[in-house]
Amino acid sequence: MMETDRLLTNVSDFLFEYDTPRMVTIRNKRIGLIFRLIQLGVLAYIIGWVFIYEKGYQSTDSTISSVSVKVKGIGFTNLSKIGPQILDAVDYSFPSQGSDSFVIMTNYIVTPRQSMMHCTQLQSSEKCESDSDCRAGEFSRPPLLMAAENFTIFIKNAITFTAFGVSRRNIVESVTKATLKNCTYHKVRDPLCPVFRLGYIVEELKENFTALAYKGGMIGIVIDWNCDLDWSEKYCKPKYSFHQLYGGIGKEQVSAGFNFRYAKYYKENGVEMRDLYKVYGIRLDIMVHGKAGKFNIIPTMTTIGSGIGVFGVATLVCDLVLLHVLPKRNYYKQKKFKNVEGESPTSKPAETKE
C-alpha cells in the first residue's frame, strides 16, 4: 500500500509540478567578471565569425560549371629516324580539342614503321621472337619539346548560380578583345587574364621546367569563384591557383612522371604500318570551385536565434562555479532554489521553504 501511495505521489509530482527560473542578484566580483567576459566572447564570436566572416545572414548556392581549352604554340624536332618535324597544337595536345583535362607533350620515344610480326628496329627485319630481338628506343635528354615552356593555354570557363539566376564567365568586363590578344596571366600584374604560359605555371610551383618535361607530370589549375551577390555581379571574379598533383619531381617515387602510348597508322605497299609513340607530357586538370551568397531573412533570423542561445553558456558556467566551486556554495544554493507548496481554495497561504 505504501509503495502504491509513493508511486502515486511521484506521478502526481511529475504531472502537477512546474519549475520556473528564479532571478537572484549576486554581488560577487569574481562571478560578475566571468559572466561579462563570457558574454563578450560570445558576442565577438557571433559578430566577427558568424556574421562578418561566415556571412551567416546569407543563403548560399554552389556553381554549375563548363570549361573549354585552346592550346597555342609551335614546336620543332629533328630525329634521325623520322627527320625534321614542325608540331602544332594538333600534334602535341591530347585531346586536341577543348577538354578540362588534357596533356601537352614535352618528350617522346618513336618507333617508326612497325608492322605485324616484324621488328622494324633491325635492318634485317627479322621476326620478333623475344624482347632481346628489338633494340631499345632512344630517350631524348634534354626533352625534345623544350619550346613547350612558351606554349599558351587559353581557358574559357562559364558558371551559373542557379538559385540566384546569375551566370558569369572568366572573361570578365575588364578583359576586352584587344587585351585578350596580348595579355598573359600574372598573379600580380594581370590576375584576370585567362591566357596562361605553361612555363609560368611551372615557375609558380617552384619546379624546374626541364626536369618536369623530361618524364612528365601532373598539374592542377583551380578556378575559384567566391561571390558576394549583395554587391554588383561585376565584382564576382575568378581567382586562379596552381597545385602539384604528382608530389614533386625532386622526390624518389615509383613510376614517377606521366606517359602514355599512341600510334599513327598508314599503309605502305598494301601493308598496314604504324609509327608507335611513347609520349611524356604535362597533364593539366582544370578544377572549378564556386560558392555564392546573398542576403536572406530566414538564415539571418536563424543565426540570430542561435546566437541568443549561445549566450546561455555564460549563465551555465557561472552557475557551475557559484554552486559547486565557491566556498559559500551552500549559502548560494539556499538563495537560488526555493520550494513552494501548492494550496487549495480552502487552505492557508502557501508555505515556502528556502
C-alpha positions as CSV (number, residue, x, y, z in Angstrom):
1,M,0.0,0.0,0.0
2,M,2.8,2.4,0.9
3,E,4.6,1.7,-2.4
4,T,1.4,2.4,-4.3
5,D,1.0,5.7,-2.4
6,R,4.6,6.6,-3.1
7,L,4.2,5.8,-6.8
8,L,1.0,7.9,-7.0
9,T,2.9,10.8,-5.3
10,N,5.7,10.6,-7.8
11,V,3.3,10.6,-10.7
12,S,1.4,13.5,-9.2
13,D,4.6,15.5,-8.7
14,F,5.6,14.8,-12.2
15,L,2.2,15.9,-13.7
16,F,1.4,18.8,-11.5
17,E,4.8,20.4,-10.6
18,Y,6.1,23.4,-12.5
19,D,9.7,24.8,-12.5
20,T,10.2,28.4,-13.1
21,P,13.6,30.3,-13.1
22,R,14.2,32.4,-10.0
23,M,16.1,35.6,-10.5
24,V,18.8,36.1,-7.8
25,T,21.2,39.0,-7.9
26,I,24.5,38.1,-6.5
27,R,27.1,40.7,-5.8
28,N,30.4,38.9,-6.4
29,K,33.2,40.5,-8.4
30,R,34.6,37.2,-9.5
31,I,31.4,35.8,-10.8
32,G,30.3,39.1,-12.3
33,L,33.6,39.4,-14.2
34,I,33.4,35.8,-15.5
35,F,29.9,36.4,-16.7
36,R,30.7,39.5,-18.6
37,L,33.8,38.1,-20.2
38,I,32.0,35.1,-21.5
39,Q,29.2,37.3,-22.8
40,L,31.8,39.5,-24.5
41,G,33.5,36.5,-26.1
42,V,30.1,35.1,-27.4
43,L,29.2,38.5,-28.8
44,A,32.6,38.8,-30.6
45,Y,32.1,35.2,-32.0
46,I,28.6,36.0,-33.3
47,I,29.5,39.3,-34.9
48,G,33.1,38.6,-36.0
49,W,33.0,35.0,-37.1
50,V,29.3,34.1,-37.8
51,F,28.1,37.4,-39.4
52,I,31.2,39.0,-40.9
53,Y,33.5,36.1,-41.8
54,E,31.0,33.3,-42.4
55,K,28.2,35.7,-43.6
56,G,25.6,33.9,-41.6
57,Y,22.9,36.3,-42.9
58,Q,23.2,34.9,-46.5
59,S,21.7,31.9,-48.2
60,T,24.3,30.1,-50.4
61,D,24.5,28.2,-53.7
62,S,27.2,26.2,-55.4
63,T,28.2,26.6,-59.1
64,I,27.4,24.6,-62.2
65,S,30.5,24.9,-64.5
66,S,31.7,24.3,-68.0
67,V,35.3,24.5,-69.2
68,S,36.9,24.6,-72.7
69,V,40.6,25.0,-73.5
70,K,42.7,26.1,-76.5
71,V,46.5,25.5,-76.6
72,K,48.7,27.5,-78.9
73,G,52.4,27.3,-79.8
74,I,54.8,25.8,-82.4
75,G,57.5,23.2,-81.7
76,F,60.3,21.7,-83.8
77,T,62.0,18.3,-83.6
78,N,64.7,16.6,-85.7
79,L,65.1,12.9,-85.1
80,S,67.3,10.7,-87.3
81,K,64.5,8.1,-87.6
82,I,61.8,10.4,-88.9
83,G,63.5,13.6,-89.9
84,P,62.6,17.2,-89.0
85,Q,59.1,17.9,-87.9
86,I,57.2,21.1,-87.1
87,L,54.5,20.4,-84.4
88,D,51.4,22.5,-83.6
89,A,48.6,22.0,-81.1
90,V,47.0,19.2,-83.0
91,D,50.3,17.2,-82.8
92,Y,51.3,17.8,-79.1
93,S,48.0,18.3,-77.3
94,F,45.8,15.3,-76.3
95,P,42.9,15.5,-76.8
96,S,43.3,18.2,-79.4
97,Q,40.1,20.0,-78.6
98,G,38.6,21.6,-75.5
99,S,38.7,19.1,-72.6
100,D,39.1,20.3,-69.0
101,S,41.8,17.5,-68.6
102,F,44.5,17.4,-71.3
103,V,48.1,16.6,-71.9
104,I,50.8,18.7,-73.5
105,M,53.6,16.5,-75.0
106,T,57.1,17.5,-73.9
107,N,59.2,14.5,-74.8
108,Y,58.7,11.2,-76.7
109,I,60.2,8.0,-78.0
110,V,59.2,7.0,-81.5
111,T,59.4,3.5,-83.0
112,P,58.7,4.0,-86.8
113,R,57.5,1.6,-89.5
114,Q,56.1,-1.1,-87.3
115,S,54.2,-4.0,-89.0
116,M,52.7,-7.2,-87.6
117,M,55.3,-9.9,-86.7
118,H,58.4,-7.8,-87.8
119,C,60.7,-5.8,-85.6
120,T,61.5,-2.6,-87.6
121,Q,64.4,-1.6,-85.4
122,L,66.5,-4.2,-87.1
123,Q,67.6,-3.6,-90.6
124,S,67.3,-7.3,-91.5
125,S,63.6,-7.1,-90.5
126,E,63.8,-10.4,-88.7
127,K,60.8,-11.7,-86.8
128,C,60.4,-10.7,-83.2
129,E,60.6,-13.8,-81.1
130,S,61.7,-12.2,-77.8
131,D,62.3,-8.7,-76.4
132,S,66.0,-9.1,-76.9
133,D,65.4,-9.1,-80.7
134,C,64.3,-5.4,-80.5
135,R,66.6,-2.6,-79.9
136,A,65.5,-0.2,-77.0
137,G,64.1,3.1,-78.0
138,E,66.1,6.3,-77.7
139,F,65.1,8.7,-75.0
140,S,66.0,12.3,-75.6
141,R,67.5,14.5,-72.9
142,P,67.1,17.4,-72.8
143,P,63.4,17.0,-73.8
144,L,62.5,17.3,-77.4
145,L,59.9,19.9,-77.0
146,M,61.5,22.5,-74.7
147,A,59.5,25.0,-76.7
148,A,56.5,23.9,-74.7
149,E,57.7,26.2,-72.0
150,N,56.3,29.1,-74.0
151,F,53.1,27.4,-75.2
152,T,50.0,29.3,-74.1
153,I,46.7,27.9,-72.7
154,F,43.5,29.8,-73.2
155,I,40.9,28.7,-70.7
156,K,37.2,29.6,-71.1
157,N,35.1,29.0,-68.1
158,A,31.3,29.6,-67.7
159,I,29.5,29.2,-64.4
160,T,25.9,29.6,-63.2
161,F,24.5,30.0,-59.7
162,T,21.0,28.6,-60.4
163,A,19.5,29.6,-57.1
164,F,20.2,33.3,-57.8
165,G,19.9,33.2,-61.6
166,V,23.4,34.5,-62.0
167,S,25.8,33.5,-64.9
168,R,29.4,34.6,-65.2
169,R,32.4,33.9,-67.5
170,N,36.1,34.1,-66.6
171,I,36.4,36.6,-69.5
172,V,35.2,39.5,-67.2
173,E,34.3,43.1,-68.1
174,S,37.9,44.3,-67.9
175,V,39.1,41.8,-70.5
176,T,38.4,43.1,-74.0
177,K,39.2,41.7,-77.4
178,A,42.3,43.9,-77.6
179,T,43.7,42.9,-74.2
180,L,42.9,39.3,-74.8
181,K,45.2,39.2,-77.8
182,N,48.2,40.5,-75.9
183,C,47.7,39.6,-72.2
184,T,49.3,36.7,-70.3
185,Y,48.3,35.7,-66.8
186,H,50.4,37.0,-63.9
187,K,49.2,36.8,-60.3
188,V,50.1,40.4,-59.6
189,R,50.3,42.3,-62.9
190,D,47.3,40.6,-64.7
191,P,45.4,38.2,-62.4
192,L,42.3,38.2,-64.6
193,C,43.8,37.3,-67.9
194,P,42.6,33.8,-69.0
195,V,45.7,33.0,-71.1
196,F,48.4,31.1,-69.2
197,R,52.0,30.4,-70.3
198,L,53.0,26.9,-69.4
199,G,56.4,27.9,-68.2
200,Y,54.9,30.4,-65.8
201,I,52.6,27.8,-64.2
202,V,55.6,25.6,-63.6
203,E,57.5,28.5,-62.1
204,E,54.7,29.2,-59.7
205,L,55.0,25.6,-58.5
206,K,58.7,26.2,-57.8
207,E,59.8,23.5,-60.2
208,N,62.3,23.2,-63.0
209,F,60.7,23.0,-66.4
210,T,63.4,20.9,-68.0
211,A,63.2,18.3,-65.2
212,L,59.4,18.2,-65.4
213,A,59.3,18.0,-69.2
214,Y,61.8,15.1,-69.2
215,K,59.4,12.5,-67.8
216,G,56.2,14.5,-67.5
217,G,54.0,15.3,-64.5
218,M,50.5,16.3,-63.4
219,I,49.4,19.9,-62.5
220,G,46.0,21.1,-61.3
221,I,44.7,24.5,-62.3
222,V,42.0,25.6,-59.8
223,I,39.5,28.3,-60.7
224,D,37.8,29.6,-57.5
225,W,34.6,31.7,-57.7
226,N,33.7,33.2,-54.2
227,C,31.0,35.7,-54.9
228,D,29.0,38.0,-52.6
229,L,25.9,38.8,-54.6
230,D,24.8,41.5,-52.2
231,W,27.2,43.6,-54.3
232,S,27.0,44.0,-58.1
233,E,27.6,40.9,-60.2
234,K,30.7,42.6,-61.8
235,Y,32.6,42.1,-58.6
236,C,32.1,38.3,-58.9
237,K,35.5,37.4,-60.4
238,P,37.6,34.2,-60.6
239,K,40.8,33.5,-58.7
240,Y,43.4,31.1,-60.2
241,S,45.8,28.9,-58.3
242,F,48.1,26.0,-59.3
243,H,48.8,22.8,-57.5
244,Q,51.1,19.8,-57.9
245,L,49.2,16.6,-58.4
246,Y,52.2,14.3,-58.7
247,G,54.0,15.0,-55.4
248,G,57.0,16.9,-56.8
249,I,59.7,15.9,-59.3
250,G,62.5,16.0,-56.8
251,K,61.2,13.1,-54.7
252,E,62.1,9.5,-55.2
253,Q,58.9,7.8,-56.4
254,V,57.8,4.6,-58.1
255,S,56.5,5.3,-61.6
256,A,57.2,9.0,-61.4
257,G,56.1,11.3,-64.2
258,F,53.3,10.9,-66.7
259,N,53.3,9.0,-70.0
260,F,51.1,7.1,-72.4
261,R,51.4,5.4,-75.9
262,Y,49.6,6.1,-79.1
263,A,50.2,5.1,-82.8
264,K,49.8,6.7,-86.2
265,Y,48.6,4.1,-88.8
266,Y,49.2,4.1,-92.5
267,K,49.6,1.7,-95.4
268,E,52.8,1.2,-97.4
269,N,52.7,-1.1,-100.5
270,G,49.4,-2.5,-99.3
271,V,50.8,-3.4,-95.8
272,E,49.4,-1.7,-92.7
273,M,52.1,0.1,-90.9
274,R,52.3,2.3,-87.8
275,D,54.6,4.7,-86.0
276,L,54.4,4.0,-82.3
277,Y,55.0,6.9,-79.9
278,K,55.6,6.8,-76.2
279,V,54.6,10.2,-75.1
280,Y,55.9,12.0,-72.0
281,G,54.0,15.2,-71.1
282,I,52.5,17.5,-68.6
283,R,48.9,16.6,-67.8
284,L,46.7,19.6,-66.7
285,D,43.5,19.1,-64.8
286,I,41.2,22.2,-64.6
287,M,39.0,22.2,-61.4
288,V,36.3,24.8,-60.8
289,H,35.0,25.6,-57.3
290,G,32.3,28.1,-56.7
291,K,30.1,29.5,-53.9
292,A,27.8,32.5,-53.9
293,G,25.9,34.1,-51.1
294,K,23.0,36.6,-50.9
295,F,21.1,38.2,-48.0
296,N,18.1,36.2,-46.9
297,I,15.9,36.9,-43.9
298,I,15.5,33.2,-42.9
299,P,19.2,32.3,-42.3
300,T,19.6,35.8,-40.7
301,M,16.9,35.1,-38.1
302,T,18.2,31.5,-37.6
303,T,21.7,32.8,-36.9
304,I,20.4,35.5,-34.5
305,G,18.3,32.9,-32.7
306,S,21.3,30.5,-32.4
307,G,23.5,33.4,-31.1
308,I,21.0,34.2,-28.4
309,G,21.0,30.6,-27.4
310,V,24.8,30.6,-27.1
311,F,24.6,33.4,-24.6
312,G,23.2,30.8,-22.2
313,V,26.7,29.4,-21.9
314,A,27.6,32.3,-19.7
315,T,24.8,31.5,-17.2
316,L,25.6,27.8,-17.2
317,V,29.3,28.4,-16.5
318,C,28.6,30.9,-13.7
319,D,26.0,28.6,-12.1
320,L,28.6,25.8,-12.0
321,V,31.2,28.0,-10.4
322,L,28.7,29.5,-8.0
323,L,27.0,26.3,-6.8
324,H,29.9,23.9,-6.9
325,V,33.2,25.8,-6.6
326,L,33.0,28.8,-4.4
327,P,33.3,28.4,-0.6
328,K,29.9,29.8,0.1
329,R,28.2,27.5,-2.4
330,N,25.7,26.1,0.1
331,Y,24.5,29.6,1.0
332,Y,24.1,30.4,-2.7
333,K,22.1,27.2,-3.2
334,Q,19.7,28.2,-0.4
335,K,19.1,31.6,-2.0
336,K,18.8,30.3,-5.6
337,F,16.4,27.3,-5.0
338,K,13.0,27.7,-3.3
339,N,10.3,25.2,-2.8
340,V,6.7,26.4,-2.8
341,E,3.9,24.1,-1.6
342,G,0.6,24.3,-3.6
343,E,-2.6,25.4,-1.9
344,S,-6.3,24.5,-2.3
345,P,-9.1,27.1,-2.3
346,T,-9.8,26.4,1.4
347,S,-6.2,26.1,2.6
348,K,-4.0,28.7,4.3
349,P,-1.5,30.7,2.2
350,A,1.3,28.6,0.7
351,E,4.3,27.9,2.8
352,T,7.8,28.5,1.3
353,K,10.9,26.7,2.1
354,E,14.3,28.0,1.5
